[in-house]
């Protein structure tokens, strides 16, 4: 199959320009409605539950998850499906434990909730640190992914792609605030869901609209193993730890939590999670279908020939079924997706800098409305420029671990303090601050010491060198052993074999090892954050906080006094 | 609102029933979700042959189970919203009226 991926298409340019024109138009419209802090951070609380459901889904459905999961399914089959399930299961947790109390208690950031009855300054500083680290890792992963993807799809130079994405994103957030960011997100979510639906319809039409037929052909091409669980889960503890990070990390992502303040009340907040979960679940089912479709209709050889990770499976399938016009459309949608996600992240980071750090810590909670908006805009500009620079700095680096790291920090630093502050009367300032920093430091340092970073990033060269030595050794010895066996010298052959084995073992022992053995630290870092938070709170009472708990409880459940 | 009224509402039977209902439904549903997902993961870790057995044609048992986990997660959020939109909101309105009056 001939592919035109990597070339610049008239259709993709057309769709992309159309998208940019419409979104800049929206930004212009939103700019006139973005003067107060409530408007800048929370779109004036004017978004409906349904709209927010789409926007939340938009925040969560990144280009990396669309292209990545389709690619994983097309190359690994059922294991890709297992992986996609994990990304959905955090949403019910957000609904049952977090969404309504967060909406009722807070104003703009999740730190508002943690600091509700505790000592403002230390809490806000800690929560801002947790938010910023989460947002920055997520942002770097998205920016590097953006540059690479756009280069793959449009053939645009990496740096140019990064600057285009960064500049547009700054424009949305800086001028249009949350209102523009939300509508960009909604448009992108509709485009992505629509594009994926169309691709699935085209795919299934090739199989008489029968999943049985699709899976039957997949089995024929790649054997029954393709439809069975493979090597994704080897260690149950590792799988449990990853599961914890995905489930509770979603409930600690600042850019997701911030969205609950854009709706008028708790009722709309809960509705928005229901819609978001539905859209995201539907999206993953589509993406998995696309992955299997691409494996059958395009073939693994071609998919992996273009990109080893399989990231181009969905675009290749679109080209095969809908021609270059559809490929161009999908490429433009992927670009739009990246833009929308980085805009949401930047706004969340900016709110942590301005609302929590500047107003809450530096100005001790006293700041004029106008001043805060101005600071928020400066923070947006700084973060936007930082995102561009970081994107360029990390060019060609292995950043796949960074989204995992963002989830680990979110579930360890942000989630425990948030949950305890809502539900536990005796939670104290000391407990909260220690819990946040414990989760943050443990999550980051354990991931640095883990196999994903310590070995695969820091010692990648050594690892590759040892792997090469082992391979060389095998290619040298194997013919020797075979020759000896053919001559009937079984004793010598066995000796040679034993020698090869001991040498391989020695080499494997010299392989760089991770200091911390697990790939995902959530079970330890989140557990420690809860433990420290509880122990320190039990160690010293905070009367003022306990006294305010009744009022907080009333607001949590009934919404009296909610903003 | 003064401290005293907040305290009075807390002692109100309607508020107590509201808080305990909301807590139990949230906790029960969250635990169901945990069981759903970690049950799925446990099946993968400890019973691969079951997931690999054929359901019909090439389709393995694991495929509807994985898709079912996604769909059921959504259904759980639906159950919560349905409960909250009817029972919870009703109690909230009742309590708010008391505060207003």
Interface residues (C-beta under 8 A of the other chain):
Chain A: X78 X81 X82 X84 X85 X86 X88 X89 X91 X92 X93 X95 X96 X97 X100 X211 X212 X215 X216 X218 X219 X224 X227 X228 X229 X232 X233 X236 X239 X240 X243 X247 X267 X270 X271 X273 X274 X277 X278 X281 X284 X285 X547 X550 X551 X553 X554 X557 X558 X559 X560 X561
Chain B: X1 X3 X6 X7 X9 X10 X15 X18 X19 X22 X26 X27 X29 X30 X33 X34 X36 X37 X38 X40 X41 X42 X44 X45 X46 X48 X51 X52 X56 X57 X58 X59 X60 X62 X63 X66 X67 X69 X70 X71 X73 X74 X76 X77 X78 X80 X81 X84 X85 X89 X92 X95 X96 X99
